[in-house]
Amino acid sequence: PSREPLGVLDAWMWARAPKDATGQRAGPTESLRWTEGYERVAELAQSPELSATRLVYVADREADIRTLLDKAQALGTPADWLIRARHNRSLENGNKLWTTVAQSAPLGEVSFQLPAGRGRTARQVRQTLRVARVTLPATTEAPALTVSLLLAEEIEAPAGVKPVLWRLLSNRDIPHQAAARELISWYLARWEIELFFLILKQGCRLEALQLSTLARMERAIALYLIVSWRIGRLMRLGRTVPDLDVSLVLAEEEWQGAYLLAEQPMPQQPPTLNTALRMIARLGGFLGRKGDGEPGAKTLWLGLQRVMDFASGLRYARQIGAV
């Protein structure tokens, strides 16, 4: 519910095949990655190590593929799924998906903070929730499929701003407002997902790597996935629980290394997480002025690089009794 990043469970390395002379790409269709992605999550959901953990597959409109939905049903839906709908599909009764859910009675409302990004400013959003439990007709490859469609439509949007409207498909039944709000909270996690890949691409500069073999590239990506998770987690904790004791998430040599690099007096007790993160980010170029807000991924990543190198040296010096 808090959307705190907990780690990286799995990664599927995938790249587009080059186009041939006709402009076509060889190999399987790109949509296959969405279906195989769910299969990987389903496999993890059935592993003994995660038997007490609920896994949810969340995806945007590119994943609105009937093959994926049918695959989940064929596997017994070991992991829940929530996908933003793209297609106004025909239903088994002949009606259309959009019309059916729009005609249903309001189930309630939900409010949340829409984060800034893609040319928009952060603002509070209030949506009306409508739900329809519908059946998609059988195909030549799969039987009929019953799903839920949740329509979340913004009300009283600011003038000149496009209202936020989501149509979300899910295997879950949605009998009441609390269940609908839970699905909205799942979908809001997509911003953490976007932040994760932003850190991976811009903070870690993954796309700038020039390694000579695929195996080396895969090892580097695996390492940077963990780095990106850690930075994202630190960013979120620093903003949601700023007064958290820094020693709960950073090693002693890490936060002390930040103080030494910044040439600041060493505190007798561990500082708060937010204090330490702002100091680390300043080492990466964060100015910390009144209107600058909290540190972003890039300055944290650059600052952490300096801190981690220094912390390694500090740890070694203590091991040999030099300090």
C-alpha positions in Angstrom: 0.0 0.0 0.0 2.8 2.5 0.7 4.5 1.6 -2.7 7.9 1.4 -1.1 10.3 -0.4 -3.5 11.3 -3.7 -1.9 13.8 -5.0 -4.4 14.2 -6.6 -7.8 12.8 -10.2 -8.1 13.5 -10.9 -11.8 14.6 -9.3 -15.0 14.0 -10.4 -18.6 16.7 -9.1 -21.0 15.1 -8.3 -24.3 16.1 -6.3 -27.4 14.5 -5.5 -30.8 15.8 -7.4 -33.8 17.2 -5.2 -36.6 14.9 -4.4 -39.5 15.5 -6.2 -42.8 15.5 -4.7 -46.3 11.7 -4.6 -46.3 11.5 -2.7 -42.9 10.3 -5.8 -41.0 11.8 -7.2 -37.9 12.5 -11.0 -37.6 11.6 -13.1 -34.6 8.6 -13.1 -32.3 6.2 -10.1 -32.1 7.0 -7.5 -29.5 3.7 -8.2 -27.7 5.2 -11.5 -26.6 7.2 -9.7 -24.0 4.0 -8.8 -22.1 2.7 -12.3 -22.1 6.1 -13.8 -21.0 6.4 -11.1 -18.4 3.2 -12.3 -16.8 4.4 -15.9 -17.0 7.5 -15.0 -15.1 5.5 -13.2 -12.4 3.1 -16.2 -12.2 6.1 -18.6 -11.8 7.5 -16.5 -9.0 4.1 -16.3 -7.3 4.0 -20.1 -7.1 7.6 -20.4 -5.7 7.9 -21.6 -2.0 10.0 -18.5 -1.1 7.0 -16.2 -2.0 4.2 -18.4 -0.8 3.1 -15.7 1.7 3.6 -12.8 -0.7 0.9 -11.4 -3.0 2.3 -10.6 -6.5 0.4 -8.3 -8.8 1.2 -7.7 -12.5 0.6 -4.0 -13.3 1.0 -2.7 -16.9 -0.1 0.1 -19.2 -2.1 0.0 -22.4 0.5 -1.8 -24.5 -0.3 -4.9 -22.4 -4.0 -4.9 -23.2 -3.6 -8.1 -25.3 -6.2 -10.9 -25.3 -3.4 -13.5 -25.5 -2.1 -12.2 -22.1 -5.5 -12.4 -20.5 -6.1 -15.9 -21.8 -2.7 -17.0 -20.6 -3.4 -15.8 -17.1 -6.7 -17.7 -17.1 -5.0 -20.9 -18.4 -2.4 -20.7 -15.7 -5.1 -20.3 -13.0 -4.2 -16.7 -12.3 -1.5 -17.4 -9.6 -0.7 -13.6 -9.7 -3.4 -10.9 -9.9 -3.2 -8.6 -12.9 -4.2 -5.0 -13.5 -3.9 -3.5 -17.0 -4.9 -0.2 -18.4 -7.4 -0.9 -21.2 -6.8 0.2 -24.7 -9.4 -1.6 -26.7 -13.2 -1.0 -26.6 -13.9 -4.8 -26.9 -17.1 -6.4 -27.8 -18.7 -8.4 -25.0 -20.4 -11.8 -25.0 -23.8 -10.1 -24.8 -23.0 -7.9 -27.9 -22.5 -4.7 -25.9 -19.3 -2.7 -25.9 -16.9 -2.4 -23.0 -16.8 1.4 -22.7 -20.6 1.8 -22.8 -21.2 -0.9 -20.3 -19.0 0.5 -17.6 -20.1 4.1 -18.3 -23.7 3.1 -17.7 -23.0 1.5 -14.3 -23.9 3.3 -11.1 -21.1 5.2 -9.3 -19.4 3.1 -6.7 -17.8 6.0 -4.9 -14.8 8.3 -5.2 -11.1 8.3 -4.7 -8.6 11.1 -4.2 -4.8 11.1 -4.7 -1.8 13.4 -5.4 -0.9 13.4 -9.1 2.9 13.8 -9.2 4.6 16.3 -11.5 5.9 15.1 -14.8 5.7 15.3 -18.6 4.9 18.9 -18.6 2.3 18.8 -15.8 2.4 20.2 -12.3 1.6 18.2 -9.3 -2.0 18.5 -8.2 -4.8 16.8 -6.2 -7.1 14.6 -8.3 -10.6 13.4 -7.4 -12.2 10.6 -9.4 -15.6 9.0 -9.7 -15.4 5.2 -9.7 -17.6 2.9 -11.8 -17.3 -0.9 -12.1 -18.6 -3.5 -14.5 -18.0 -7.3 -14.3 -18.1 -8.4 -17.9 -17.5 -11.5 -20.1 -15.3 -11.4 -23.2 -16.5 -13.9 -25.8 -14.6 -17.1 -26.6 -12.1 -17.1 -29.4 -10.8 -19.9 -31.6 -7.8 -20.3 -29.2 -9.4 -19.7 -25.7 -12.7 -19.9 -23.8 -14.8 -17.0 -22.7 -13.1 -14.8 -20.1 -14.8 -12.9 -17.2 -13.0 -9.7 -16.1 -13.7 -6.5 -14.2 -13.4 -3.1 -15.8 -12.9 -0.1 -13.4 -13.6 3.3 -14.8 -11.9 6.1 -12.8 -12.9 9.5 -14.2 -11.7 12.8 -12.8 -14.3 15.3 -11.6 -13.8 19.1 -11.3 -10.5 19.1 -13.1 -8.8 22.6 -13.3 -9.7 24.7 -16.3 -7.6 24.0 -19.3 -6.3 20.7 -17.9 -7.3 17.3 -19.4 -9.2 15.3 -16.9 -7.5 12.1 -15.7 -9.4 9.1 -17.0 -8.4 5.5 -16.5 -10.1 2.3 -17.7 -8.5 -0.6 -15.8 -9.0 -4.2 -16.5 -8.4 -6.8 -13.8 -9.1 -10.4 -12.9 -10.2 -9.2 -9.4 -13.8 -8.9 -8.5 -14.6 -5.4 -7.3 -17.7 -5.6 -5.1 -17.3 -2.4 -3.2 -15.6 1.0 -3.0 -12.7 -0.3 -0.9 -11.8 -2.9 -3.5 -11.9 -0.3 -6.2 -9.6 2.0 -4.2 -7.2 -0.9 -3.7 -6.9 -1.3 -7.5 -6.3 2.4 -7.9 -3.5 2.2 -5.4 -2.0 -0.6 -7.4 -2.1 1.4 -10.6 -0.5 4.4 -8.8 2.6 2.2 -8.4 3.3 2.8 -12.1 4.9 6.1 -11.1 7.4 4.2 -8.9 8.0 1.9 -11.9 8.6 4.9 -14.2 11.0 6.4 -11.7 12.9 3.1 -11.5 13.5 3.1 -15.2 14.3 6.9 -15.2 17.0 6.2 -12.6 18.3 3.3 -14.6 18.5 5.3 -17.9 19.4 8.8 -16.8 21.0 8.3 -13.3 23.0 5.1 -14.1 23.3 6.1 -17.8 22.6 2.5 -18.8 22.1 3.4 -22.5 25.6 4.9 -22.6 27.3 1.6 -21.8 29.7 0.4 -24.5 30.5 -3.2 -23.5 31.9 -5.7 -26.0 29.7 -8.7 -25.3 26.1 -9.5 -24.5 27.2 -11.4 -21.4 29.0 -8.3 -20.0 26.0 -6.1 -20.9 23.7 -8.4 -19.0 25.9 -8.5 -15.9 26.1 -4.7 -15.9 22.3 -4.4 -16.3 21.8 -6.8 -13.4 24.1 -4.7 -11.2 22.4 -1.4 -12.2 19.0 -2.8 -11.6 19.9 -3.2 -7.9 21.6 0.2 -7.8 18.4 1.8 -9.3 16.2 0.1 -6.8 18.3 1.3 -3.9 18.3 4.9 -5.1 14.6 4.8 -5.7 14.0 3.4 -2.2 16.2 6.0 -0.6 14.4 8.8 -2.5 11.0 7.6 -1.4 12.0 7.0 2.3 13.7 10.3 2.4 10.4 12.0 1.5 7.9 9.8 3.2 9.8 9.2 6.5 12.4 12.0 6.6 13.0 11.6 10.3 14.0 7.9 10.0 17.3 7.0 11.7 19.8 6.9 8.8 21.5 3.9 10.3 18.5 1.8 9.4 19.2 2.1 5.6 22.8 3.3 5.3 25.9 1.6 6.7 27.9 3.7 9.3 30.8 4.2 6.9 28.4 5.5 4.2 26.7 8.3 6.2 29.9 9.1 8.0 31.7 9.2 4.7 29.3 11.8 3.5 30.0 14.0 6.5 33.8 13.7 5.9 33.5 14.4 2.2 31.3 17.5 2.9 33.8 18.6 5.6 31.0 18.9 8.2 31.3 18.2 11.9 30.6 14.5 12.7 27.4 14.2 14.8 27.5 12.1 18.0 24.4 10.2 17.0 23.2 9.1 13.5 21.4 11.9 11.7 17.9 11.6 10.1 17.7 10.0 6.7 16.6 13.3 5.0 19.6 15.1 6.5 22.0 12.5 5.3 20.5 12.2 1.8 20.6 16.0 1.2 24.2 16.0 2.2 24.9 13.1 -0.2 23.0 14.8 -3.0 25.0 18.0 -2.5 28.1 16.0 -3.3 26.4 15.2 -6.6 25.5 18.8 -7.4 22.3 19.4 -5.5 22.2 23.0 -4.4 19.6 22.7 -1.7 18.2 26.1 -2.1 14.8 27.1 -0.6 12.9 26.4 -3.8 14.8 23.3 -4.9 12.6 20.8 -3.2 14.1 17.4 -2.4 17.1 15.7 -4.2 16.4 13.9 -7.4 17.8 10.6 -8.8 20.7 12.1 -10.7 22.3 14.1 -7.8 21.7 11.2 -5.4 23.4 8.8 -7.8 26.4 11.0 -8.4 26.7 11.7 -4.7 26.4 8.1 -3.8 29.2 7.2 -6.2 31.6 9.4 -4.3 30.3 8.3 -0.9 30.5 4.5 -1.7 34.2 4.9 -2.9 35.0 6.8 0.2 33.1 4.4 2.5 35.1 1.5 1.1 38.3 3.2 1.9 37.1 4.2 5.4 36.0 0.6 6.1 39.4 -0.8 5.0 41.2 1.8 7.1 39.2 0.8 10.2 39.9 -2.9 9.5 43.7 -2.3 9.6 43.5 0.1 12.5 44.6 3.1 10.6 41.7 5.2 12.0 
